[in-house]
């Protein structure tokens, strides 16, 4: 997958370098993403980054980045939020 959906200034290689995971991938957005932080709600993903069993999700219309678990069925349960992508990647 190309880097065209990544935020300005980011490449997949930069994401791999910052996260320390050289197998990080951009995943499709056609999946159920739930925020389980506080009240349960569904997020509509703009970008999903996969790191083995973890994901970082950037929802549409939301400035935050959410970390969560990637399940076998492709769904994601997010449990924490970060203010920017760099901070989220360092939190992996």
PDB file of N, CA, C and O in Angstrom, chain B, residues numbered from 101:
ATOM      1  N   UNK B 101       0.852  -1.179   0.000  1.00  0.00           N
ATOM      2  CA  UNK B 101       0.000   0.000   0.000  1.00  0.00           C
ATOM      3  C   UNK B 101       0.893   1.236   0.000  1.00  0.00           C
ATOM      4  O   UNK B 101       1.957   1.248   0.619  1.00  0.00           O
ATOM      5  N   UNK B 102       0.454   2.257  -0.690  1.00  0.00           N
ATOM      6  CA  UNK B 102       1.256   3.468  -0.770  1.00  0.00           C
ATOM      7  C   UNK B 102       1.090   4.311   0.485  1.00  0.00           C
ATOM      8  O   UNK B 102       0.218   4.058   1.316  1.00  0.00           O
ATOM      9  N   UNK B 103       1.947   5.316   0.600  1.00  0.00           N
ATOM     10  CA  UNK B 103       1.924   6.199   1.758  1.00  0.00           C
ATOM     11  C   UNK B 103       0.945   7.359   1.580  1.00  0.00           C
ATOM     12  O   UNK B 103       0.948   8.272   2.406  1.00  0.00           O
ATOM     13  N   UNK B 104       0.108   7.366   0.539  1.00  0.00           N
ATOM     14  CA  UNK B 104      -0.735   8.522   0.229  1.00  0.00           C
ATOM     15  C   UNK B 104      -1.754   8.840   1.305  1.00  0.00           C
ATOM     16  O   UNK B 104      -2.176   9.991   1.410  1.00  0.00           O
ATOM     17  N   UNK B 105      -2.170   7.867   2.114  1.00  0.00           N
ATOM     18  CA  UNK B 105      -3.162   8.122   3.155  1.00  0.00           C
ATOM     19  C   UNK B 105      -2.521   8.545   4.473  1.00  0.00           C
ATOM     20  O   UNK B 105      -3.227   8.903   5.415  1.00  0.00           O
ATOM     21  N   UNK B 106      -1.219   8.507   4.549  1.00  0.00           N
ATOM     22  CA  UNK B 106      -0.522   8.873   5.786  1.00  0.00           C
ATOM     23  C   UNK B 106      -0.529  10.389   5.960  1.00  0.00           C
ATOM     24  O   UNK B 106      -0.625  11.130   4.982  1.00  0.00           O
ATOM     25  N   UNK B 107      -0.429  10.845   7.202  1.00  0.00           N
ATOM     26  CA  UNK B 107      -0.378  12.294   7.442  1.00  0.00           C
ATOM     27  C   UNK B 107       0.822  12.917   6.744  1.00  0.00           C
ATOM     28  O   UNK B 107       1.832  12.259   6.495  1.00  0.00           O
ATOM     29  N   UNK B 108       0.687  14.180   6.440  1.00  0.00           N
ATOM     30  CA  UNK B 108       1.760  14.906   5.769  1.00  0.00           C
ATOM     31  C   UNK B 108       3.060  14.785   6.560  1.00  0.00           C
ATOM     32  O   UNK B 108       3.074  14.961   7.779  1.00  0.00           O
ATOM     33  N   UNK B 109       4.147  14.485   5.858  1.00  0.00           N
ATOM     34  CA  UNK B 109       5.450  14.351   6.484  1.00  0.00           C
ATOM     35  C   UNK B 109       5.766  12.952   6.980  1.00  0.00           C
ATOM     36  O   UNK B 109       6.877  12.702   7.447  1.00  0.00           O
ATOM     37  N   UNK B 110       4.808  12.030   6.886  1.00  0.00           N
ATOM     38  CA  UNK B 110       5.007  10.668   7.363  1.00  0.00           C
ATOM     39  C   UNK B 110       5.090   9.698   6.200  1.00  0.00           C
ATOM     40  O   UNK B 110       4.355   9.816   5.220  1.00  0.00           O
ATOM     41  N   UNK B 111       5.991   8.740   6.321  1.00  0.00           N
ATOM     42  CA  UNK B 111       6.083   7.614   5.394  1.00  0.00           C
ATOM     43  C   UNK B 111       5.960   6.344   6.230  1.00  0.00           C
ATOM     44  O   UNK B 111       6.101   6.381   7.453  1.00  0.00           O
ATOM     45  N   UNK B 112       5.701   5.241   5.574  1.00  0.00           N
ATOM     46  CA  UNK B 112       5.625   3.983   6.304  1.00  0.00           C
ATOM     47  C   UNK B 112       6.970   3.666   6.949  1.00  0.00           C
ATOM     48  O   UNK B 112       7.009   3.128   8.055  1.00  0.00           O
ATOM     49  N   UNK B 113       8.066   3.990   6.279  1.00  0.00           N
ATOM     50  CA  UNK B 113       9.377   3.732   6.861  1.00  0.00           C
ATOM     51  C   UNK B 113       9.606   4.584   8.107  1.00  0.00           C
ATOM     52  O   UNK B 113      10.184   4.104   9.082  1.00  0.00           O
ATOM     53  N   UNK B 114       9.164   5.836   8.088  1.00  0.00           N
ATOM     54  CA  UNK B 114       9.310   6.684   9.288  1.00  0.00           C
ATOM     55  C   UNK B 114       8.472   6.116  10.435  1.00  0.00           C
ATOM     56  O   UNK B 114       8.928   6.103  11.578  1.00  0.00           O
ATOM     57  N   UNK B 115       7.267   5.650  10.150  1.00  0.00           N
ATOM     58  CA  UNK B 115       6.427   5.028  11.171  1.00  0.00           C
ATOM     59  C   UNK B 115       7.135   3.809  11.749  1.00  0.00           C
ATOM     60  O   UNK B 115       7.125   3.609  12.963  1.00  0.00           O
ATOM     61  N   UNK B 116       7.740   3.004  10.906  1.00  0.00           N
ATOM     62  CA  UNK B 116       8.477   1.830  11.370  1.00  0.00           C
ATOM     63  C   UNK B 116       9.660   2.229  12.227  1.00  0.00           C
ATOM     64  O   UNK B 116       9.928   1.600  13.252  1.00  0.00           O
ATOM     65  N   UNK B 117      10.371   3.268  11.820  1.00  0.00           N
ATOM     66  CA  UNK B 117      11.543   3.719  12.580  1.00  0.00           C
ATOM     67  C   UNK B 117      11.145   4.253  13.953  1.00  0.00           C
ATOM     68  O   UNK B 117      11.772   3.901  14.952  1.00  0.00           O
ATOM     69  N   UNK B 118      10.123   5.088  14.021  1.00  0.00           N
ATOM     70  CA  UNK B 118       9.701   5.679  15.294  1.00  0.00           C
ATOM     71  C   UNK B 118       9.124   4.617  16.220  1.00  0.00           C
ATOM     72  O   UNK B 118       9.386   4.635  17.423  1.00  0.00           O
ATOM     73  N   UNK B 119       8.341   3.691  15.669  1.00  0.00           N
ATOM     74  CA  UNK B 119       7.699   2.662  16.501  1.00  0.00           C
ATOM     75  C   UNK B 119       8.661   1.553  16.897  1.00  0.00           C
ATOM     76  O   UNK B 119       8.455   0.882  17.909  1.00  0.00           O
ATOM     77  N   UNK B 120       9.713   1.356  16.104  1.00  0.00           N
ATOM     78  CA  UNK B 120      10.633   0.253  16.343  1.00  0.00           C
ATOM     79  C   UNK B 120      10.129  -1.067  15.773  1.00  0.00           C
ATOM     80  O   UNK B 120      10.754  -2.107  15.984  1.00  0.00           O
ATOM     81  N   UNK B 121       9.015  -1.042  15.059  1.00  0.00           N
ATOM     82  CA  UNK B 121       8.424  -2.244  14.466  1.00  0.00           C
ATOM     83  C   UNK B 121       8.592  -2.179  12.953  1.00  0.00           C
ATOM     84  O   UNK B 121       7.864  -1.455  12.274  1.00  0.00           O
ATOM     85  N   UNK B 122       9.536  -2.924  12.435  1.00  0.00           N
ATOM     86  CA  UNK B 122       9.824  -2.904  10.995  1.00  0.00           C
ATOM     87  C   UNK B 122       8.788  -3.659  10.171  1.00  0.00           C
ATOM     88  O   UNK B 122       8.885  -3.700   8.945  1.00  0.00           O
ATOM     89  N   UNK B 123       7.797  -4.257  10.830  1.00  0.00           N
ATOM     90  CA  UNK B 123       6.728  -4.950  10.120  1.00  0.00           C
ATOM     91  C   UNK B 123       5.407  -4.188  10.184  1.00  0.00           C
ATOM     92  O   UNK B 123       4.368  -4.735   9.813  1.00  0.00           O
ATOM     93  N   UNK B 124       5.424  -2.939  10.645  1.00  0.00           N
ATOM     94  CA  UNK B 124       4.210  -2.118  10.709  1.00  0.00           C
ATOM     95  C   UNK B 124       3.614  -1.975   9.320  1.00  0.00           C
ATOM     96  O   UNK B 124       4.338  -1.856   8.332  1.00  0.00           O
ATOM     97  N   UNK B 125       2.279  -1.988   9.251  1.00  0.00           N
ATOM     98  CA  UNK B 125       1.580  -1.903   7.970  1.00  0.00           C
ATOM     99  C   UNK B 125       0.394  -0.949   8.078  1.00  0.00           C
ATOM    100  O   UNK B 125      -0.126  -0.696   9.164  1.00  0.00           O
ATOM    101  N   UNK B 126      -0.016  -0.431   6.928  1.00  0.00           N
ATOM    102  CA  UNK B 126      -1.259   0.320   6.833  1.00  0.00           C
ATOM    103  C   UNK B 126      -2.351  -0.694   6.536  1.00  0.00           C
ATOM    104  O   UNK B 126      -2.259  -1.453   5.571  1.00  0.00           O
ATOM    105  N   UNK B 127      -3.384  -0.703   7.367  1.00  0.00           N
ATOM    106  CA  UNK B 127      -4.495  -1.637   7.207  1.00  0.00           C
ATOM    107  C   UNK B 127      -5.696  -0.926   6.601  1.00  0.00           C
ATOM    108  O   UNK B 127      -5.782   0.302   6.628  1.00  0.00           O
ATOM    109  N   UNK B 128      -6.612  -1.698   6.060  1.00  0.00           N
ATOM    110  CA  UNK B 128      -7.839  -1.141   5.508  1.00  0.00           C
ATOM    111  C   UNK B 128      -8.723  -0.546   6.595  1.00  0.00           C
ATOM    112  O   UNK B 128      -8.660  -0.954   7.755  1.00  0.00           O
ATOM    113  N   UNK B 129      -9.530   0.400   6.215  1.00  0.00           N
ATOM    114  CA  UNK B 129     -10.408   1.079   7.168  1.00  0.00           C
ATOM    115  C   UNK B 129     -11.791   0.438   7.250  1.00  0.00           C
ATOM    116  O   UNK B 129     -12.644   0.905   8.005  1.00  0.00           O
ATOM    117  N   UNK B 130     -12.016  -0.602   6.500  1.00  0.00           N
ATOM    118  CA  UNK B 130     -13.319  -1.270   6.493  1.00  0.00           C
ATOM    119  C   UNK B 130     -13.394  -2.305   7.611  1.00  0.00           C
ATOM    120  O   UNK B 130     -13.418  -3.511   7.361  1.00  0.00           O
ATOM    121  N   UNK B 131     -13.429  -1.816   8.836  1.00  0.00           N
ATOM    122  CA  UNK B 131     -13.449  -2.676  10.015  1.00  0.00           C
ATOM    123  C   UNK B 131     -14.188  -1.969  11.138  1.00  0.00           C
ATOM    124  O   UNK B 131     -14.330  -0.746  11.124  1.00  0.00           O
ATOM    125  N   UNK B 132     -14.649  -2.728  12.092  1.00  0.00           N
ATOM    126  CA  UNK B 132     -15.307  -2.156  13.268  1.00  0.00           C
ATOM    127  C   UNK B 132     -14.227  -1.700  14.244  1.00  0.00           C
ATOM    128  O   UNK B 132     -13.341  -2.469  14.617  1.00  0.00           O
ATOM    129  N   UNK B 133     -14.320  -0.440  14.649  1.00  0.00           N
ATOM    130  CA  UNK B 133     -13.395   0.119  15.636  1.00  0.00           C
ATOM    131  C   UNK B 133     -14.233   0.677  16.775  1.00  0.00           C
ATOM    132  O   UNK B 133     -15.054   1.574  16.582  1.00  0.00           O
ATOM    133  N   UNK B 134     -14.012   0.133  17.960  1.00  0.00           N
ATOM    134  CA  UNK B 134     -14.743   0.563  19.147  1.00  0.00           C
ATOM    135  C   UNK B 134     -13.794   1.265  20.111  1.00  0.00           C
ATOM    136  O   UNK B 134     -12.660   0.834  20.320  1.00  0.00           O
ATOM    137  N   UNK B 135     -14.280   2.344  20.687  1.00  0.00           N
ATOM    138  CA  UNK B 135     -13.559   3.030  21.754  1.00  0.00           C
ATOM    139  C   UNK B 135     -14.129   2.517  23.064  1.00  0.00           C
ATOM    140  O   UNK B 135     -15.306   2.726  23.357  1.00  0.00           O
ATOM    141  N   UNK B 136     -13.307   1.853  23.846  1.00  0.00           N
ATOM    142  CA  UNK B 136     -13.759   1.283  25.115  1.00  0.00           C
ATOM    143  C   UNK B 136     -13.221   2.089  26.293  1.00  0.00           C
ATOM    144  O   UNK B 136     -13.188   1.607  27.425  1.00  0.00           O
ATOM    145  N   UNK B 137     -12.810   3.297  26.020  1.00  0.00           N
ATOM    146  CA  UNK B 137     -12.304   4.238  27.016  1.00  0.00           C
ATOM    147  C   UNK B 137     -13.490   5.084  27.476  1.00  0.00           C
ATOM    148  O   UNK B 137     -14.020   5.881  26.702  1.00  0.00           O
ATOM    149  N   UNK B 138     -13.899   4.918  28.701  1.00  0.00           N
ATOM    150  CA  UNK B 138     -15.100   5.624  29.167  1.00  0.00           C
ATOM    151  C   UNK B 138     -16.335   4.933  28.625  1.00  0.00           C
ATOM    152  O   UNK B 138     -16.514   3.732  28.825  1.00  0.00           O
ATOM    153  N   UNK B 139     -17.191   5.682  27.937  1.00  0.00           N
ATOM    154  CA  UNK B 139     -18.395   5.080  27.361  1.00  0.00           C
ATOM    155  C   UNK B 139     -18.053   4.416  26.024  1.00  0.00           C
ATOM    156  O   UNK B 139     -17.257   4.933  25.240  1.00  0.00           O
ATOM    157  N   UNK B 140     -18.662   3.284  25.790  1.00  0.00           N
ATOM    158  CA  UNK B 140     -18.434   2.534  24.558  1.00  0.00           C
ATOM    159  C   UNK B 140     -19.036   3.291  23.382  1.00  0.00           C
ATOM    160  O   UNK B 140     -20.207   3.669  23.407  1.00  0.00           O
ATOM    161  N   UNK B 141     -18.215   3.508  22.343  1.00  0.00           N
ATOM    162  CA  UNK B 141     -18.719   4.109  21.108  1.00  0.00           C
ATOM    163  C   UNK B 141     -17.918   3.592  19.932  1.00  0.00           C
ATOM    164  O   UNK B 141     -16.791   3.121  20.086  1.00  0.00           O
ATOM    165  N   UNK B 142     -18.512   3.685  18.762  1.00  0.00           N
ATOM    166  CA  UNK B 142     -17.860   3.221  17.537  1.00  0.00           C
ATOM    167  C   UNK B 142     -17.167   4.397  16.870  1.00  0.00           C
ATOM    168  O   UNK B 142     -17.720   5.494  16.797  1.00  0.00           O
ATOM    169  N   UNK B 143     -15.947   4.163  16.382  1.00  0.00           N
ATOM    170  CA  UNK B 143     -15.180   5.180  15.664  1.00  0.00           C
ATOM    171  C   UNK B 143     -15.174   4.840  14.177  1.00  0.00           C
ATOM    172  O   UNK B 143     -15.128   3.670  13.799  1.00  0.00           O
ATOM    173  N   UNK B 144     -15.219   5.851  13.356  1.00  0.00           N
ATOM    174  CA  UNK B 144     -15.115   5.659  11.908  1.00  0.00           C
ATOM    175  C   UNK B 144     -13.671   5.962  11.501  1.00  0.00           C
ATOM    176  O   UNK B 144     -13.265   7.124  11.484  1.00  0.00           O
ATOM    177  N   UNK B 145     -12.889   4.920  11.170  1.00  0.00           N
ATOM    178  CA  UNK B 145     -11.461   5.142  10.932  1.00  0.00           C
ATOM    179  C   UNK B 145     -11.145   5.820   9.601  1.00  0.00           C
ATOM    180  O   UNK B 145     -11.728   5.511   8.562  1.00  0.00           O
ATOM    181  N   UNK B 146     -10.211   6.743   9.674  1.00  0.00           N
ATOM    182  CA  UNK B 146      -9.631   7.379   8.497  1.00  0.00           C
ATOM    183  C   UNK B 146      -8.342   6.656   8.112  1.00  0.00           C
ATOM    184  O   UNK B 146      -8.010   6.535   6.933  1.00  0.00           O
ATOM    185  N   UNK B 147      -7.625   6.177   9.130  1.00  0.00           N
ATOM    186  CA  UNK B 147      -6.357   5.487   8.937  1.00  0.00           C
ATOM    187  C   UNK B 147      -6.197   4.469  10.056  1.00  0.00           C
ATOM    188  O   UNK B 147      -6.476   4.759  11.219  1.00  0.00           O
ATOM    189  N   UNK B 148      -5.742   3.269   9.693  1.00  0.00           N
ATOM    190  CA  UNK B 148      -5.471   2.223  10.674  1.00  0.00           C
ATOM    191  C   UNK B 148      -4.062   1.703  10.418  1.00  0.00           C
ATOM    192  O   UNK B 148      -3.749   1.261   9.312  1.00  0.00           O
ATOM    193  N   UNK B 149      -3.219   1.755  11.434  1.00  0.00           N
ATOM    194  CA  UNK B 149      -1.855   1.238  11.354  1.00  0.00           C
ATOM    195  C   UNK B 149      -1.763  -0.020  12.197  1.00  0.00           C
ATOM    196  O   UNK B 149      -2.174  -0.023  13.358  1.00  0.00           O
ATOM    197  N   UNK B 150      -1.227  -1.090  11.623  1.00  0.00           N
ATOM    198  CA  UNK B 150      -1.135  -2.357  12.329  1.00  0.00           C
ATOM    199  C   UNK B 150       0.269  -2.659  12.798  1.00  0.00           C
ATOM    200  O   UNK B 150       1.241  -2.478  12.065  1.00  0.00           O
ATOM    201  N   UNK B 151       0.363  -3.127  14.042  1.00  0.00           N
ATOM    202  CA  UNK B 151       1.626  -3.496  14.684  1.00  0.00           C
ATOM    203  C   UNK B 151       1.414  -4.846  15.364  1.00  0.00           C
ATOM    204  O   UNK B 151       1.280  -4.918  16.586  1.00  0.00           O
ATOM    205  N   UNK B 152       1.385  -5.907  14.574  1.00  0.00           N
ATOM    206  CA  UNK B 152       1.096  -7.256  15.073  1.00  0.00           C
ATOM    207  C   UNK B 152      -0.292  -7.268  15.698  1.00  0.00           C
ATOM    208  O   UNK B 152      -1.275  -7.141  14.967  1.00  0.00           O
ATOM    209  N   UNK B 153      -0.420  -7.413  17.004  1.00  0.00           N
ATOM    210  CA  UNK B 153      -1.740  -7.489  17.629  1.00  0.00           C
ATOM    211  C   UNK B 153      -2.241  -6.128  18.134  1.00  0.00           C
ATOM    212  O   UNK B 153      -3.302  -6.054  18.755  1.00  0.00           O
ATOM    213  N   UNK B 154      -1.499  -5.069  17.877  1.00  0.00           N
ATOM    214  CA  UNK B 154      -1.904  -3.718  18.269  1.00  0.00           C
ATOM    215  C   UNK B 154      -2.185  -2.873  17.039  1.00  0.00           C
ATOM    216  O   UNK B 154      -1.670  -3.150  15.956  1.00  0.00           O
ATOM    217  N   UNK B 155      -2.997  -1.849  17.206  1.00  0.00           N
ATOM    218  CA  UNK B 155      -3.301  -0.904  16.137  1.00  0.00           C
ATOM    219  C   UNK B 155      -3.253   0.513  16.674  1.00  0.00           C
ATOM    220  O   UNK B 155      -3.451   0.750  17.865  1.00  0.00           O
ATOM    221  N   UNK B 156      -2.991   1.437  15.787  1.00  0.00           N
ATOM    222  CA  UNK B 156      -3.192   2.850  16.054  1.00  0.00           C
ATOM    223  C   UNK B 156      -4.200   3.321  15.016  1.00  0.00           C
ATOM    224  O   UNK B 156      -4.022   3.105  13.817  1.00  0.00           O
ATOM    225  N   UNK B 157      -5.259   3.967  15.489  1.00  0.00           N
ATOM    226  CA  UNK B 157      -6.368   4.378  14.632  1.00  0.00           C
ATOM    227  C   UNK B 157      -6.527   5.889  14.682  1.00  0.00           C
ATOM    228  O   UNK B 157      -6.551   6.486  15.759  1.00  0.00           O
ATOM    229  N   UNK B 158      -6.636   6.500  13.511  1.00  0.00           N
ATOM    230  CA  UNK B 158      -6.967   7.928  13.388  1.00  0.00           C
ATOM    231  C   UNK B 158      -8.391   7.991  12.859  1.00  0.00           C
ATOM    232  O   UNK B 158      -8.625   7.700  11.686  1.00  0.00           O
ATOM    233  N   UNK B 159      -9.352   8.370  13.709  1.00  0.00           N
ATOM    234  CA  UNK B 159     -10.737   8.460  13.247  1.00  0.00           C
ATOM    235  C   UNK B 159     -10.972   9.707  12.388  1.00  0.00           C
ATOM    236  O   UNK B 159     -10.251  10.699  12.490  1.00  0.00           O
ATOM    237  N   UNK B 160     -11.989   9.626  11.550  1.00  0.00           N
ATOM    238  CA  UNK B 160     -12.442  10.808  10.827  1.00  0.00           C
ATOM    239  C   UNK B 160     -12.969  11.820  11.833  1.00  0.00           C
ATOM    240  O   UNK B 160     -13.568  11.440  12.839  1.00  0.00           O
ATOM    241  N   UNK B 161     -12.755  13.088  11.575  1.00  0.00           N
ATOM    242  CA  UNK B 161     -13.318  14.172  12.376  1.00  0.00           C
ATOM    243  C   UNK B 161     -12.877  14.152  13.836  1.00  0.00           C
ATOM    244  O   UNK B 161     -13.627  14.568  14.719  1.00  0.00           O
ATOM    245  N   UNK B 162     -11.666  13.670  14.091  1.00  0.00           N
ATOM    246  CA  UNK B 162     -11.139  13.610  15.458  1.00  0.00           C
ATOM    247  C   UNK B 162      -9.639  13.852  15.367  1.00  0.00           C
ATOM    248  O   UNK B 162      -8.962  13.237  14.543  1.00  0.00           O
ATOM    249  N   UNK B 163      -9.121  14.726  16.191  1.00  0.00           N
ATOM    250  CA  UNK B 163      -7.695  15.061  16.147  1.00  0.00           C
ATOM    251  C   UNK B 163      -6.822  14.034  16.864  1.00  0.00           C
ATOM    252  O   UNK B 163      -5.611  13.999  16.648  1.00  0.00           O
ATOM    253  N   UNK B 164      -7.422  13.196  17.716  1.00  0.00           N
ATOM    254  CA  UNK B 164      -6.643  12.239  18.496  1.00  0.00           C
ATOM    255  C   UNK B 164      -6.336  10.965  17.714  1.00  0.00           C
ATOM    256  O   UNK B 164      -6.974  10.656  16.708  1.00  0.00           O
ATOM    257  N   UNK B 165      -5.338  10.240  18.211  1.00  0.00           N
ATOM    258  CA  UNK B 165      -4.936   8.926  17.707  1.00  0.00           C
ATOM    259  C   UNK B 165      -5.205   7.923  18.821  1.00  0.00           C
ATOM    260  O   UNK B 165      -4.867   8.176  19.977  1.00  0.00           O
ATOM    261  N   UNK B 166      -5.806   6.791  18.485  1.00  0.00           N
ATOM    262  CA  UNK B 166      -6.223   5.814  19.483  1.00  0.00           C
ATOM    263  C   UNK B 166      -5.460   4.511  19.308  1.00  0.00           C
ATOM    264  O   UNK B 166      -5.279   4.030  18.189  1.00  0.00           O
ATOM    265  N   UNK B 167      -5.011   3.941  20.434  1.00  0.00           N
ATOM    266  CA  UNK B 167      -4.326   2.659  20.417  1.00  0.00           C
ATOM    267  C   UNK B 167      -5.279   1.590  20.901  1.00  0.00           C
ATOM    268  O   UNK B 167      -6.092   1.815  21.797  1.00  0.00           O
ATOM    269  N   UNK B 168      -5.164   0.413  20.287  1.00  0.00           N
ATOM    270  CA  UNK B 168      -6.031  -0.666  20.708  1.00  0.00           C
ATOM    271  C   UNK B 168      -5.542  -2.022  20.245  1.00  0.00           C
ATOM    272  O   UNK B 168      -4.485  -2.157  19.629  1.00  0.00           O
ATOM    273  N   UNK B 169      -6.349  -3.020  20.563  1.00  0.00           N
ATOM    274  CA  UNK B 169      -6.056  -4.414  20.214  1.00  0.00           C
ATOM    275  C   UNK B 169      -6.722  -4.772  18.890  1.00  0.00           C
ATOM    276  O   UNK B 169      -7.887  -4.450  18.662  1.00  0.00           O
ATOM    277  N   UNK B 170      -5.969  -5.441  18.025  1.00  0.00           N
ATOM    278  CA  UNK B 170      -6.494  -5.960  16.766  1.00  0.00           C
ATOM    279  C   UNK B 170      -6.927  -7.396  17.006  1.00  0.00           C
ATOM    280  O   UNK B 170      -6.115  -8.238  17.390  1.00  0.00           O
ATOM    281  N   UNK B 171      -8.208  -7.679  16.781  1.00  0.00           N
ATOM    282  CA  UNK B 171      -8.760  -9.011  17.006  1.00  0.00           C
ATOM    283  C   UNK B 171      -8.714  -9.860  15.729  1.00  0.00           C
ATOM    284  O   UNK B 171      -8.555  -9.331  14.629  1.00  0.00           O
ATOM    285  N   UNK B 172      -8.851 -11.154  15.885  1.00  0.00           N
ATOM    286  CA  UNK B 172      -8.777 -12.093  14.760  1.00  0.00           C
ATOM    287  C   UNK B 172      -9.807 -11.782  13.678  1.00  0.00           C
ATOM    288  O   UNK B 172      -9.559 -12.049  12.503  1.00  0.00           O
ATOM    289  N   UNK B 173     -10.955 -11.224  14.050  1.00  0.00           N
ATOM    290  CA  UNK B 173     -11.987 -10.895  13.060  1.00  0.00           C
ATOM    291  C   UNK B 173     -11.735  -9.554  12.366  1.00  0.00           C
ATOM    292  O   UNK B 173     -12.533  -9.132  11.528  1.00  0.00           O
ATOM    293  N   UNK B 174     -10.624  -8.878  12.711  1.00  0.00           N
ATOM    294  CA  UNK B 174     -10.270  -7.605  12.093  1.00  0.00           C
ATOM    295  C   UNK B 174     -10.772  -6.390  12.842  1.00  0.00           C
ATOM    296  O   UNK B 174     -10.402  -5.264  12.510  1.00  0.00           O
ATOM    297  N   UNK B 175     -11.612  -6.595  13.850  1.00  0.00           N
ATOM    298  CA  UNK B 175     -12.113  -5.462  14.622  1.00  0.00           C
ATOM    299  C   UNK B 175     -11.024  -4.962  15.580  1.00  0.00           C
ATOM    300  O   UNK B 175     -10.048  -5.658  15.861  1.00  0.00           O
ATOM    301  N   UNK B 176     -11.224  -3.747  16.064  1.00  0.00           N
ATOM    302  CA  UNK B 176     -10.256  -3.113  16.954  1.00  0.00           C
ATOM    303  C   UNK B 176     -11.002  -2.543  18.163  1.00  0.00           C
ATOM    304  O   UNK B 176     -12.033  -1.887  18.008  1.00  0.00           O
ATOM    305  N   UNK B 177     -10.481  -2.793  19.360  1.00  0.00           N
ATOM    306  CA  UNK B 177     -10.970  -2.158  20.579  1.00  0.00           C
ATOM    307  C   UNK B 177      -9.881  -1.221  21.080  1.00  0.00           C
ATOM    308  O   UNK B 177      -8.803  -1.664  21.476  1.00  0.00           O
ATOM    309  N   UNK B 178     -10.167   0.078  21.059  1.00  0.00           N
ATOM    310  CA  UNK B 178      -9.187   1.086  21.475  1.00  0.00           C
ATOM    311  C   UNK B 178      -9.406   1.446  22.937  1.00  0.00           C
ATOM    312  O   UNK B 178     -10.540   1.615  23.385  1.00  0.00           O
ATOM    313  N   UNK B 179      -8.314   1.561  23.669  1.00  0.00           N
ATOM    314  CA  UNK B 179      -8.409   1.829  25.102  1.00  0.00           C
ATOM    315  C   UNK B 179      -7.674   3.082  25.557  1.00  0.00           C
ATOM    316  O   UNK B 179      -7.801   3.470  26.719  1.00  0.00           O
ATOM    317  N   UNK B 180      -6.911   3.726  24.682  1.00  0.00           N
ATOM    318  CA  UNK B 180      -6.208   4.943  25.089  1.00  0.00           C
ATOM    319  C   UNK B 180      -6.061   5.885  23.902  1.00  0.00           C
ATOM    320  O   UNK B 180      -6.062   5.455  22.748  1.00  0.00           O
ATOM    321  N   UNK B 181      -5.934   7.176  24.202  1.00  0.00           N
ATOM    322  CA  UNK B 181      -5.828   8.205  23.168  1.00  0.00           C
ATOM    323  C   UNK B 181      -4.523   8.981  23.324  1.00  0.00           C
ATOM    324  O   UNK B 181      -4.009   9.156  24.429  1.00  0.00           O
ATOM    325  N   UNK B 182      -4.008   9.436  22.200  1.00  0.00           N
ATOM    326  CA  UNK B 182      -2.793  10.256  22.155  1.00  0.00           C
ATOM    327  C   UNK B 182      -3.079  11.495  21.326  1.00  0.00           C
ATOM    328  O   UNK B 182      -3.923  11.474  20.430  1.00  0.00           O
ATOM    329  N   UNK B 183      -2.374  12.566  21.627  1.00  0.00           N
ATOM    330  CA  UNK B 183      -2.582  13.829  20.932  1.00  0.00           C
ATOM    331  C   UNK B 183      -1.982  13.908  19.547  1.00  0.00           C
ATOM    332  O   UNK B 183      -2.424  14.706  18.721  1.00  0.00           O
ATOM    333  N   UNK B 184      -0.968  13.079  19.281  1.00  0.00           N
ATOM    334  CA  UNK B 184      -0.373  13.093  17.944  1.00  0.00           C
ATOM    335  C   UNK B 184       0.202  11.719  17.614  1.00  0.00           C
ATOM    336  O   UNK B 184       0.355  10.867  18.489  1.00  0.00           O
ATOM    337  N   UNK B 185       0.516  11.523  16.349  1.00  0.00           N
ATOM    338  CA  UNK B 185       0.979  10.221  15.878  1.00  0.00           C
ATOM    339  C   UNK B 185       2.314   9.837  16.505  1.00  0.00           C
ATOM    340  O   UNK B 185       2.493   8.686  16.903  1.00  0.00           O
ATOM    341  N   UNK B 186       3.235  10.755  16.599  1.00  0.00           N
ATOM    342  CA  UNK B 186       4.548  10.444  17.166  1.00  0.00           C
ATOM    343  C   UNK B 186       4.409   9.914  18.591  1.00  0.00           C
ATOM    344  O   UNK B 186       5.025   8.912  18.952  1.00  0.00           O
ATOM    345  N   UNK B 187       3.599  10.592  19.391  1.00  0.00           N
ATOM    346  CA  UNK B 187       3.373  10.174  20.768  1.00  0.00           C
ATOM    347  C   UNK B 187       2.743   8.773  20.818  1.00  0.00           C
ATOM    348  O   UNK B 187       3.128   7.946  21.645  1.00  0.00           O
ATOM    349  N   UNK B 188       1.787   8.516  19.940  1.00  0.00           N
ATOM    350  CA  UNK B 188       1.143   7.198  19.898  1.00  0.00           C
ATOM    351  C   UNK B 188       2.139   6.107  19.518  1.00  0.00           C
ATOM    352  O   UNK B 188       2.136   5.028  20.111  1.00  0.00           O
ATOM    353  N   UNK B 189       2.985   6.382  18.542  1.00  0.00           N
ATOM    354  CA  UNK B 189       3.987   5.396  18.127  1.00  0.00           C
ATOM    355  C   UNK B 189       4.975   5.098  19.237  1.00  0.00           C
ATOM    356  O   UNK B 189       5.390   3.952  19.404  1.00  0.00           O
ATOM    357  N   UNK B 190       5.353   6.099  19.988  1.00  0.00           N
ATOM    358  CA  UNK B 190       6.294   5.890  21.094  1.00  0.00           C
ATOM    359  C   UNK B 190       5.617   5.127  22.240  1.00  0.00           C
ATOM    360  O   UNK B 190       6.304   4.532  23.071  1.00  0.00           O
ATOM    361  N   UNK B 191       4.287   5.138  22.295  1.00  0.00           N
ATOM    362  CA  UNK B 191       3.558   4.447  23.327  1.00  0.00           C
ATOM    363  C   UNK B 191       3.350   2.970  23.070  1.00  0.00           C
ATOM    364  O   UNK B 191       2.810   2.262  23.920  1.00  0.00           O
ATOM    365  N   UNK B 192       3.771   2.495  21.909  1.00  0.00           N
ATOM    366  CA  UNK B 192       3.569   1.084  21.582  1.00  0.00           C
ATOM    367  C   UNK B 192       4.359   0.160  22.512  1.00  0.00           C
ATOM    368  O   UNK B 192       4.297  -1.061  22.368  1.00  0.00           O
TER     369      UNK B 192
END
